[in-house]
Amino acid sequence: VRARVPGGLLTAAQATAVAALAEELGSGWVHLTTRQDLQVHDVALPATVDVMRRLLQAGLGCAGSGGDRVRNVMICPFAGLCPRQCFDVRPIVDELNRQLPGLAASYTLPRKFKIAVSGCDCDCALAVANDLGFVARVRDGRAGVAVFAGGGMGMRSRLADPLEPWLPL
């Protein structure tokens, strides 16, 4: 069972809840995915609904965490802490992760769709290696993002093309 962890940011209570689920109903291990999600492995089919319900009670959903959907939006692991960041991009990621799983169109995609947001040009979230990427920028004292599209790390890996050099938030 894969839990969507917006921006990979987990509270201590959420981590404790996931660990308890893994011990009680899974293999005892929790896997951190490359998209900053968590997976509880070896959950018996009859326990799946209970695991999903308890994840939801802990503030973690499973909607859109797998399949041909908009996946969890990744964030720079140093967001909010990096001295080079233009601004804290966590609110952008929170909003994207809040809105995208609820869009009906996000469940009828021909393949998985990956998005990442970085707070500076170091691009620690690898925004330019995703289908859609945002990199924080400040122009004339206003917060915005550079937008990139078409990247991917699959069989035909490629860096995204620059779409917009700056869009205001």
Contact map, one row per residue, 1 for C-alpha under 8 A:
1110000000000000000000000000000000000011101000010011000000000100000000000000000000000000000000000000000000000000000000000000000000000000000000000000000000000000000000000
1111000000000000000000000000000000001111000000000000000000000100110000000000000000000000000000000000000000000000000000000000000000000000000000000000000000000000000000000
1111100000000000000000000000000000001110000000000000001000011100100000000000000000000000000000000000000000000000000000000000000000000000000000000000000000000000000000000
0111110000000000000000000000000000011100000000000000000000011111100000010000000000000000000000000000000000000000000000000000000000000000000000000000000000000000000000000
0011111111000000000000000000000000011100000000000000000000011000000000010000000000000000000000000000000000000000000000000000000000000000000000000000000000000000000000000
0001111110000000000000000000000000011000000000000000000000000000000000011100000000000000000011001000000000000000000000000000000000000000000000000000000000000000000000000
0000111110000000000000000000000000010000000000000000000000000000000000011110000000000000010011000000000000000000000000000000000000000000000000000000000000000000000000000
0000111111000000000000000000000000111000000000000000000000000000000000000110100000000000000000000000000000000000000000000000000000000000000000000000000000000000000000000
0000111111100000000000000000000000000000000000000000000000000000000000000000000000000000000000000000000000000000000000000000000000000000000000000000000000000000000000000
0000100111110110000000000000000000000000000000000000000000000000000000000000000000000000000000000000000000000000000000000000000000000000000000000000000000000000000000000
0000000011111110000000000000000000000000000000000000000000000000000000000000000000000000000000000000000000000000000000000000000000000000000000000000000000000000000000000
0000000001111111000000000000000000000000000000000000000000000000000000000000000000000000000000000000000000000000000000000000000000000000000000000000000000000000000000000
0000000000111111100000000000000000000000000000000000000001000000000000000000000000000000000000000000000000000000000000000000000000000000000000000000000000000000000000000
0000000001111111110000000000000000000000000000000000000001110000000000000000000000000000000000000000000000000000000000000000000000000000000000000000000000000000000000000
0000000001111111111000000000000000000000000000000000000000000000000000000000000000000000000000000000000000000000000000000000000000000000000000000000000000000000000000000
0000000000011111111100000000000000000000000000000000000000000000000000000000000000000000000000000000000000000000000000000000000000000000000000000000000000000000000000000
0000000000001111111110000000000000000000000000000000001001000000000000000000000000000000000000000000000000000000000000000000000000000000000000000000000000000000000000000
0000000000000111111111000000010000000001000000000000001000000000000000000000000000000000000000000000000000000000000000000000000000000000000000000000000000000000000000000
0000000000000011111111100001110000000000000000000000000000000000000000000000000000000000000000000000000000000000000000000000000000000000000000000000000000000000000000000
0000000000000001111111110000000000000000000000000000000000000000000000000000000000000000000000000000000000000000000000000000000000000000000000000000000000000000000000000
0000000000000000111111111100000000000001000000000010000000000000000000000000000000000000000000000000000000000000000000000000000000000000000000000000000000000000000000000
0000000000000000011111111111110000000001100000000000000000000000000000000000000000000000000000000000000000000000000000000000000000000000000000000000000000000000000000000
0000000000000000001111111111100000000000000000000000000000000000000000000000000000000000000000000000000000000000000000000000000000000000000000000000000000000000000000000
0000000000000000000111111101000000000000000000000000000000000000000000000000000000000000000000000000000000000000000000000000000000000000000000000000000000000000000000000
0000000000000000000011111111000000000000011100100010000000000000000000000000000000000000000000000000000000000000000000000000000000000000000000000000000000000000000000000
0000000000000000000011111111100000000001111100000000000000000000000000000000000000000000000000000000000000000000000000000000000000000000000000000000000000000000000000000
0000000000000000000001101111100000000001111000000000000000000000000000000000000000000000000000000000000000000000000000000000000000000000000000000000000000000000000000000
0000000000000000001001111111110000000001100000000000000000000000000000000000000000000000000000000000000000000000000000000000000000000000000000000000000000000000000000000
0000000000000000001001100111111000000001100000000000000000000000000000000000000000000000000000000000000000000000000000000000000000000000000000000000000000000000000000000
0000000000000000011001000001111100000111100000000000000000000000000000000000000000000000000000000000000000000000000000000000000000000000000000000000000000000000000000000
0000000000000000000000000000111110000111100000000000000000000000000000000000000000000000000000000000000000000000000000000000000000000000000000000000000000000000000000000
0000000000000000000000000000011111011110000000000000000000000000000000000000000000000000000000000000000000000000000000000000000000000000000000000000000000000000000000000
0000000000000000000000000000001111111110000000000000000000000000000000000000000000000000000000000000000000000000000000000000000000000000000000000000000000000000000000000
0000000000000000000000000000000111111000000000000000000000000000000000000000000000000000000000000000000000000000000000000000000000000000000000000000000000000000000000000
0000000100000000000000000000000011111000000000000000000000000000000000111100000000000000000000000000000000000000000000000000000000000000000000000000000000000000000000000
0001111100000000000000000000000111111100000000000000000000000000000000010100000000000000000000000000000000000000000000000000000000000000000000000000000000000000000000000
0111110100000000000000000000000111111110000000000000000000000000100000010000000000000000000000000000000000000000000000000000000000000000000000000000000000000000000000000
0111100000000000000000000000011110011111000000000000000000000000000000000000000000000000000000000000000000000000000000000000000000000000000000000000000000000000000000000
1110000000000000000000000000011110001111100000000000000000000000000000000000000000000000000000000000000000000000000000000000000000000000000000000000000000000000000000000
1100000000000000010011000111111000000111111000000000000000000000000000000000000000000000000000000000000000000000000000000000000000000000000000000000000000000000000000000
1000000000000000000001000111111000000011111000000000000000000000000000000000000000000000000000000000000000000000000000000000000000000000000000000000000000000000000000000
0000000000000000000000001110000000000001111100000000000000000000000000000000000000000000000000000000000000000000000000000000000000000000000000000000000000000000000000000
1000000000000000000000001110000000000001111110110000000000000000000000000000000000000000000000000000000000000000000000000000000000000000000000000000000000000000000000000
0000000000000000000000001100000000000000011111110000000000000000000000000000000000000000000000000000000000000000000000000000000000000000000000000000000000000000000000000
0000000000000000000000000000000000000000001111110000000000000000000000000000000000000000000000000000000000000000000000000000000000000000000000000000000000000000000000000
0000000000000000000000000000000000000000000111111000000000000000000000000000000000000000000000000000000000000000000000000000000000000000000000000000000000000000000000000
0000000000000000000000001000000000000000001111111110000000000000000000000000000000000000000000000000000000000000000000000000000000000000000000000000000000000000000000000
1000000000000000000000000000000000000000001111111111000000000000000000000000000000000000000000000000000000000000000000000000000000000000000000000000000000000000000000000
0000000000000000000000000000000000000000000001111111100000000000000000000000000000000000000000000000000000000000000000000000000000000000000000000000000000000000000000000
0000000000000000000000000000000000000000000000111111110000000000000000000000000000000000000000000000000000000000000000000000000000000000000000000000000000000000000000000
1000000000000000000010001000000000000000000000111111111000000000000000000000000000000000000000000000000000000000000000000000000000000000000000000000000000000000000000000
1000000000000000000000000000000000000000000000011111111100001100000000000000000000000000000000000000000000000000000000000000000000000000000000000000000000000000000000000
0000000000000000000000000000000000000000000000001111111110000000000000000000000000000000000000000000000000000000000000000000000000000000000000000000000000000000000000000
0000000000000000000000000000000000000000000000000111111111000000000000000000000000000000000000000000000000000000000000000000000000000000000000000000000000000000000000000
0010000000000000110000000000000000000000000000000011111111111100000000000000000000000000000000000000000000000000000000000000000000000000000000000000000000000000000000000
0000000000000000000000000000000000000000000000000001111111111100000000000000000000000000000000000000000000000000000000000000000000000000000000000000000000000000000000000
0000000000000000000000000000000000000000000000000000111111110000000000000000000000000000000000000000000000000000000000000000000000000000000000000000000000000000000000000
0000000000001100100000000000000000000000000000000000011111110000000000000000000000000000000000000000000000000000000000000000000000000000000000000000000000000000000000000
0000000000000100000000000000000000000000000000000000001111111000000000000000000000000000000000000000000000000000000000000000000000000000000000000000000000000000000000000
0011100000000100000000000000000000000000000000000000001111111100000000000000000000000000000000000000000000000000000000000000000000000000000000000000000000000000000000000
0011100000000000000000000000000000000000000000000001001100111110000000000000000000000000000000000000000000000000000000000000000000000000000000000000000000000000000000000
1111000000000000000000000000000000000000000000000001001100011111100000000000000000000000000000000000000000000000000000000000000000000000000000000000000000000000000000000
0001000000000000000000000000000000000000000000000000000000001111110000000000000000000000000000000000100000000000000000000000000000000000000000000000000000000000000000000
0001000000000000000000000000000000000000000000000000000000000111111011110000000000000000000000000000100000100000000000000000000000000000000000000000000000000000000000000
0111000000000000000000000000000000001000000000000000000000000111111010110000000000000000000000000000000000000000000000000000000000000000000000000000000000000000000000000
0100000000000000000000000000000000000000000000000000000000000011111110100000000000000000000000000000000000000001000000000000000000000000000000000000000000000000000000000
0000000000000000000000000000000000000000000000000000000000000001111110000000000000000000000000000000000000000011000000000000000000000000000000000000000000000000000000000
0000000000000000000000000000000000000000000000000000000000000000011111000000000000000000000000000000000000111111100000000000000000000000000000000000000000000000000000000
0000000000000000000000000000000000000000000000000000000000000001111111100000000000000000000000000000000001111011100000000000000000000000000000000000000000000000000000000
0000000000000000000000000000000000000000000000000000000000000001000111110000000000000000000000000001100001100001111000000000000000000000000000000000000000000000000000000
0000000000000000000000000000000000100000000000000000000000000001110011111000000000000000000000000000000000000001111000000000000000000000000000000000000000000000000000000
0001111000000000000000000000000000111000000000000000000000000001100001111100000000000000000000001000000000000000011000000000000000000000000000000000000000000000000000000
0000011000000000000000000000000000100000000000000000000000000000000000111110000000000000000010011000000000000000011110000000000000000000000000000000000000000000000000000
0000011100000000000000000000000000110000000000000000000000000000000000011111000000000000000010000000000000000000001110000000100000000000000000000000000000000000000000000
0000001100000000000000000000000000000000000000000000000000000000000000001111101000000000110010000000000000000000000111000001100000000000000000000000000000000000000000000
0000000000000000000000000000000000000000000000000000000000000000000000000111111000000000000000000000000000000000000011100011100000000000000000000000000000000000000000000
0000000100000000000000000000000000000000000000000000000000000000000000000011111000000000000000000000000000000000000000000001100000000000000000000000000000000000000000000
0000000000000000000000000000000000000000000000000000000000000000000000000001111111000000000000000000000000000000000000000001000000000000000000000000000000000000000000000
0000000000000000000000000000000000000000000000000000000000000000000000000011111111001001110000000000000000000000000001100000000000000000000000000000000000000000000000000
0000000000000000000000000000000000000000000000000000000000000000000000000000011111001011110000000000000000000000000000000000000000000000000000000000000000000000000000000
0000000000000000000000000000000000000000000000000000000000000000000000000000011111101000000000000000000000000000000000000000000000000000000000000000000000000000000000000
0000000000000000000000000000000000000000000000000000000000000000000000000000011111111000000000000000000000000000000000000000000000000000000000000000000000000000000000000
0000000000000000000000000000000000000000000000000000000000000000000000000000000011111000000000000000000000000000000000000000000000000000000000000000000000000000000000000
0000000000000000000000000000000000000000000000000000000000000000000000000000000001111100000000000000000000000000000000110000000000000000000000000000000000000000000000000
0000000000000000000000000000000000000000000000000000000000000000000000000000001111111111000000000000000000000000000000110000000000000001000000000000000000000000000000000
0000000000000000000000000000000000000000000000000000000000000000000000000000000000011111000000000000000000000000000000110000000000000001110000100000000000000000000000000
0000000000000000000000000000000000000000000000000000000000000000000000000000000100001111100000000000000000000000000000100000000000000001000000100000000000000000000000000
0000000000000000000000000000000000000000000000000000000000000000000000000000001100001111111000000000000000000000000000100000000000000000000000000000000000000000000000000
0000000000000000000000000000000000000000000000000000000000000000000000000010001100000011111110000000000000000000000011100000000000000001000000000000000000000000000000000
0000001000000000000000000000000000000000000000000000000000000000000000000010001100000001111111000000000000000000000000000000000000000000000000000000000000000000000000000
0000000000000000000000000000000000000000000000000000000000000000000000000000000000000001111111100000000000000000000000000000000000000000000000000000000000000000000000000
0000000000000000000000000000000000000000000000000000000000000000000000000000000000000000111111110000000000000000000010000000000000000000000000000000000000000000000000000
0000011000000000000000000000000000000000000000000000000000000000000000001110000000000000111111111000000000000000000010000000000000000000000000000000000000000000000000000
0000011000000000000000000000000000000000000000000000000000000000000000000000000000000000011111111100000000000000000000000000000000000000000000000000000000000000000000000
0000000000000000000000000000000000000000000000000000000000000000000000000000000000000000001111111110000000000000000000000000000000000000000000000000000000000000000000000
0000000000000000000000000000000000000000000000000000000000000000000000001000000000000000000111111111000000000000000000000000000000000000000000000000000000000000000000000
0000010000000000000000000000000000000000000000000000000000000000000000011000000000000000000011111111100000000000000000000000000000000000000000000000000000000000000000000
0000000000000000000000000000000000000000000000000000000000000000000000000000000000000000000001111111110000000000000000000000000000000000000000000000000000000000000000000
0000000000000000000000000000000000000000000000000000000000000000000000000000000000000000000000111111111000000000000000000000000000000000000000000000000000000000000000000
0000000000000000000000000000000000000000000000000000000000000000000001000000000000000000000000011111111001000000000000000000000000000000000000000000000000000000000000000
0000000000000000000000000000000000000000000000000000000000000011000001000000000000000000000000001111111101000000000000000000000000000000000000000000000000000000000000000
0000000000000000000000000000000000000000000000000000000000000000000000000000000000000000000000000111111101000000000000000000000000000000000000000000000000000000000000000
0000000000000000000000000000000000000000000000000000000000000000000000000000000000000000000000000011111111100000000000000000000000000000000000000000000000000000000000000
0000000000000000000000000000000000000000000000000000000000000000000000000000000000000000000000000000111111110000000000000000000000000000000000000000000000000000000000000
0000000000000000000000000000000000000000000000000000000000000000000000000000000000000000000000000000001111111000000000000000000000000000000000000000000000000000000000000
0000000000000000000000000000000000000000000000000000000000000000000011000000000000000000000000000001111111111000000000000000000000000000000000000000000000000000000000000
0000000000000000000000000000000000000000000000000000000000000001000111000000000000000000000000000000001111111000000000000000000000000000000000000000000000000000000000000
0000000000000000000000000000000000000000000000000000000000000000000110000000000000000000000000000000000111111100000000000000000000000000000000000000000000000000000000000
0000000000000000000000000000000000000000000000000000000000000000000110000000000000000000000000000000000011111111100000000000000000000000000000000000000000000000000000000
0000000000000000000000000000000000000000000000000000000000000000000100000000000000000000000000000000000000011111000000000000000000000000000000000000000000000000000000000
0000000000000000000000000000000000000000000000000000000000000000001110000000000000000000000000000000000000001111100000000000000000000000000000000000000000000000000000000
0000000000000000000000000000000000000000000000000000000000000000011111100000000000000000000000000000000000001111110000000000000000000000000000000000000000000000000000000
0000000000000000000000000000000000000000000000000000000000000000000111100000000000000000000000000000000000001011111000000000000000100000000000000000000000000000000000000
0000000000000000000000000000000000000000000000000000000000000000000001111000000000000000000000000000000000000001111100000000000001110000000000000000000000000000000000000
0000000000000000000000000000000000000000000000000000000000000000000001111100000000000000000000000000000000000000111110000000001001111000000000000000000000000000000000000
0000000000000000000000000000000000000000000000000000000000000000000000001110000000000000000000000000000000000000011111000000111001011100000000000000000000000000000000000
0000000000000000000000000000000000000000000000000000000000000000000000001111000000000000100110000000000000000000001111100000111000001111000000000000000000000000000000000
0000000000000000000000000000000000000000000000000000000000000000000000000011001000000000100000000000000000000000000111111111111000000111000000000000000000000000000000000
0000000000000000000000000000000000000000000000000000000000000000000000000001001000011111100000000000000000000000000011111010000000000011100000000000000000000000000000000
0000000000000000000000000000000000000000000000000000000000000000000000000000000000011100000000000000000000000000000001111110000000000011100000000000000000000000000000000
0000000000000000000000000000000000000000000000000000000000000000000000000000000000000000000000000000000000000000000001111110000000000011000000000000000000000000000000000
0000000000000000000000000000000000000000000000000000000000000000000000000000000000000000000000000000000000000000000001011111000000000000000000000000000000000000000000000
0000000000000000000000000000000000000000000000000000000000000000000000000001000000000000000000000000000000000000000001111111111100000010000000000000000000000000000000000
0000000000000000000000000000000000000000000000000000000000000000000000000011110000000000000000000000000000000000000001000111111000000000000000000000000000000000000000000
0000000000000000000000000000000000000000000000000000000000000000000000000111100000000000000000000000000000000000000111000011111000000000000000000000000000000000000000000
0000000000000000000000000000000000000000000000000000000000000000000000000000000000000000000000000000000000000000000111000011111111001000000000000000000000000000000000000
0000000000000000000000000000000000000000000000000000000000000000000000000000000000000000000000000000000000000000001111000011111111011110000000000001000000000000000000000
0000000000000000000000000000000000000000000000000000000000000000000000000000000000000000000000000000000000000000000000000010011111011000000000000001101000000011100000000
0000000000000000000000000000000000000000000000000000000000000000000000000000000000000000000000000000000000000000000000000000011111101000000000000000001110000111000000000
0000000000000000000000000000000000000000000000000000000000000000000000000000000000000000000000000000000000000000011100000000011111111000000000000000111110000011000000000
0000000000000000000000000000000000000000000000000000000000000000000000000000000000000000000000000000000000000000111000000000000011111000000000000001111100000001000000000
0000000000000000000000000000000000000000000000000000000000000000000000000000000000000000000000000000000000000000011100000000001101111100000000000011111000000001000000000
0000000000000000000000000000000000000000000000000000000000000000000000000000000000000000000000000000000000000000001110000000011111111110000000000011100000000001000000000
0000000000000000000000000000000000000000000000000000000000000000000000000000000000000000000000000000000000000000000111000000001000011111000000001111000000000000000000000
0000000000000000000000000000000000000000000000000000000000000000000000000000000000000000000000000000000000000000000011111010001000001111100000001110000000000000000000000
0000000000000000000000000000000000000000000000000000000000000000000000000000000000001110100000000000000000000000000011111000000000000111110000111100000000000000000000000
0000000000000000000000000000000000000000000000000000000000000000000000000000000000000100000000000000000000000000000000110000000000000011111000111100000000000000000001000
0000000000000000000000000000000000000000000000000000000000000000000000000000000000000100000000000000000000000000000000000000000000000001111111111000000000000000000000000
0000000000000000000000000000000000000000000000000000000000000000000000000000000000000000000000000000000000000000000000000000000000000000111111110000000000000000000001000
0000000000000000000000000000000000000000000000000000000000000000000000000000000000000000000000000000000000000000000000000000000000000000011111000000000000000000000000000
0000000000000000000000000000000000000000000000000000000000000000000000000000000000000000000000000000000000000000000000000000000000000000011111100000000000000000000000000
0000000000000000000000000000000000000000000000000000000000000000000000000000000000000000000000000000000000000000000000000000000000000000011111110000000000000000000000010
0000000000000000000000000000000000000000000000000000000000000000000000000000000000000110000000000000000000000000000000000000000000000001111011111000000000000000000000011
0000000000000000000000000000000000000000000000000000000000000000000000000000000000000000000000000000000000000000000000000000000000000001111001111100000000000000000001111
0000000000000000000000000000000000000000000000000000000000000000000000000000000000000000000000000000000000000000000000000000000000000111110000111110000000000000000011111
0000000000000000000000000000000000000000000000000000000000000000000000000000000000000000000000000000000000000000000000000000000000000111100000011111000000000000011111100
0000000000000000000000000000000000000000000000000000000000000000000000000000000000000000000000000000000000000000000000000000000000011110000000001111100000000000011111100
0000000000000000000000000000000000000000000000000000000000000000000000000000000000000000000000000000000000000000000000000000001100111100000000000111111000000001111100000
0000000000000000000000000000000000000000000000000000000000000000000000000000000000000000000000000000000000000000000000000000000101111000000000000011111000000001111000000
0000000000000000000000000000000000000000000000000000000000000000000000000000000000000000000000000000000000000000000000000000000001110000000000000001111100000111100000000
0000000000000000000000000000000000000000000000000000000000000000000000000000000000000000000000000000000000000000000000000000000111110000000000000001111110001111100000000
0000000000000000000000000000000000000000000000000000000000000000000000000000000000000000000000000000000000000000000000000000000011100000000000000000011111011111000000000
0000000000000000000000000000000000000000000000000000000000000000000000000000000000000000000000000000000000000000000000000000000011000000000000000000001111111100000000000
0000000000000000000000000000000000000000000000000000000000000000000000000000000000000000000000000000000000000000000000000000000000000000000000000000000111111000000000000
0000000000000000000000000000000000000000000000000000000000000000000000000000000000000000000000000000000000000000000000000000000000000000000000000000000011111000000000000
0000000000000000000000000000000000000000000000000000000000000000000000000000000000000000000000000000000000000000000000000000000000000000000000000000000111111100000000000
0000000000000000000000000000000000000000000000000000000000000000000000000000000000000000000000000000000000000000000000000000000000000000000000000000001111111110000000000
0000000000000000000000000000000000000000000000000000000000000000000000000000000000000000000000000000000000000000000000000000000010000000000000000000011110011111000000000
0000000000000000000000000000000000000000000000000000000000000000000000000000000000000000000000000000000000000000000000000000000111000000000000000000011100001111100000000
0000000000000000000000000000000000000000000000000000000000000000000000000000000000000000000000000000000000000000000000000000000111111000000000000001111100000111110000000
0000000000000000000000000000000000000000000000000000000000000000000000000000000000000000000000000000000000000000000000000000000100000000000000000001111000000011111000000
0000000000000000000000000000000000000000000000000000000000000000000000000000000000000000000000000000000000000000000000000000000000000000000000000111100000000001111110000
0000000000000000000000000000000000000000000000000000000000000000000000000000000000000000000000000000000000000000000000000000000000000000000000000111100000000000111110000
0000000000000000000000000000000000000000000000000000000000000000000000000000000000000000000000000000000000000000000000000000000000000000000000000111000000000000011111100
0000000000000000000000000000000000000000000000000000000000000000000000000000000000000000000000000000000000000000000000000000000000000000000000001110000000000000011111100
0000000000000000000000000000000000000000000000000000000000000000000000000000000000000000000000000000000000000000000000000000000000000000101000011110000000000000000111110
0000000000000000000000000000000000000000000000000000000000000000000000000000000000000000000000000000000000000000000000000000000000000000000000011110000000000000000111111
0000000000000000000000000000000000000000000000000000000000000000000000000000000000000000000000000000000000000000000000000000000000000000000001111000000000000000000001111
0000000000000000000000000000000000000000000000000000000000000000000000000000000000000000000000000000000000000000000000000000000000000000000000111000000000000000000000111
